[in-house]
Amino acid sequence: MARVAHNQNDINLIARMMRAEAEGEGRLGMLMVGNVIVNRRKADCLDFEGLRSIEDVIYQVQGGNYSFEAVQKGDLFYNPARGVEKKLARKVLKYWRQHPAKYALWYFNPYGECPSTWYGQPITGQYKQHCYYEPMANTCESAYRF
């Protein structure tokens, strides 16, 4: 059983986004980015209410901009997914979760130290250049379901 229903297009979208956002952080870094995407799809709360597909998550607009910078600015996102990223995307869609991205709904690269909060949400940790944040307690129970 998969964490979220998905199709081949979803696999390709996640694979392309993982590569665009975290290729320099290796496979584990790409898995963490993919996990945040799946978490956003599962979480029907906060900034992520009403997202019903992976495509909704990838192309979500908040504050006039795409949630993922790579959609707007990233040439890598618009390249075809490669086999290694597709394999990682399948893994994250089916079962993969790991700290600090395990319950994270946000991540970013601050090009410096990670702030202790991001838009009021607590940090869960850092992997290489990315800082990960999960919802404050009792604000998004669906983020903590498998």
N, C-alpha and C positions, 0 to 999 in steps of 0.2 A: 504494500500500500504506500502510495506517495504522500508526501506532506501536503501537496496541493495538486489538483488536477492540472494536467499540462499536455501540450502537443509538441510536435516538432518545431513549430515556429517559436514556442516558448523556450525550448532548449537553445535554439539559435540566438534568440534575443539575450538570454542570460549569459550565454557563452561570449557573445560579442561585448556585453557590458563588463563582464569580469575581466576580459582582456584589456579593454579600454581604460578601466579604472585602476587595475592592479597588476598588470603584467610584470612590472618591475619588482613586485613583491612575491613572485613565485606562485606555485600552485596553492599553497596554504593561504596566501593573501587573496588570491582570486576566489577561493572557496568562501572566505569570510565575506567578501563583497556579494557573492551569490547568495549567501545565507541571509544577508540583510534584505535583498530583493524578495526572497521567499517569505521572510518574516513580515515584510510590508504587505504582501498579498494576503497573508493569514490574519493580520491584525486589522480588525474592522473598527478602528478607534483613532482618536487624535487626528493627525494629519492624513491618515490613511483610510478614513471611512469611505465605503463605497467602491473600493478598488476590487474588481471582480476577476481580473486576469493579470497575467504577467505583463502583457502589453500595457494595461492600465498603469501598472507600477512604473515601468520603464519610461513611458511618455507622460507621466504626471507633471502638471504645471502647478507650481506654487509661487505666489508672489510675482507672477509674470515671467518666471523662468522655469525651465525644465528642472526637476528634482536632481537629475544626474547631469552634471556638467558635460559629460561625454556626448550626450545626445545633441547638444547645441554646438560644442566646440571640438569634439573629438573625431579626428579622421579615422582613428582605429575602430571606433564603434561601427563605422560604415563599411568596414572590410568584412568579407565572409568569415564566419566562425571556422576555426580549425578543429581537427579531431580531438586534440588534448583538451581544449576548452569545452567542447561538447561533452566529453566524458565527465569533466568536473561539474558541468551544469546538471547532468543527469544525477550525479551523486548528491548534490545539494537539494535537488527537487525531491529525491526519494527519501533521504534520511540524514544527511550530514548537518551537524551543528557542533560548534566548539567555541569555548571562551576565547577572546572577549566578544565575539560576534553572536554567541549562542542565542541571546534574546534581543540583540541590538536592532533598532529600527533606523538608526542614523550612524553615519561615519563621515569623516572628512580628514583631509590632510592639512594641518595648520601651518606647515612649514616652520615648525617650532614645537614648543611644549604643548601637550594636550591640555586644554582647559578642563577644569573639574566638572563643568556642566556645559551643555550645548543646547541652547534654547530652553534652559531650565531642566534638562534631562541629565541624569547622572552618568558619569563615565564608567564603563565597565573595564576598560583597559586599552592598550595600544598594541598593534602589531606593525612592526616596521614604521612606515610613515603615517598610517591611518589610526585615528582615534575612534573608538566605538562607544555608542551611548544607547542605553535602554530606557524604557519608560519609567517614570517615577512610580513607586509602589502604589497599587490600587487605582491606576489610571488606564490600564490597557491589559486586562486579564488574558485576552486572546493572544497576545504576544508570547505568553508563557506556555501555550499548548504546543504539543508536538506538531 
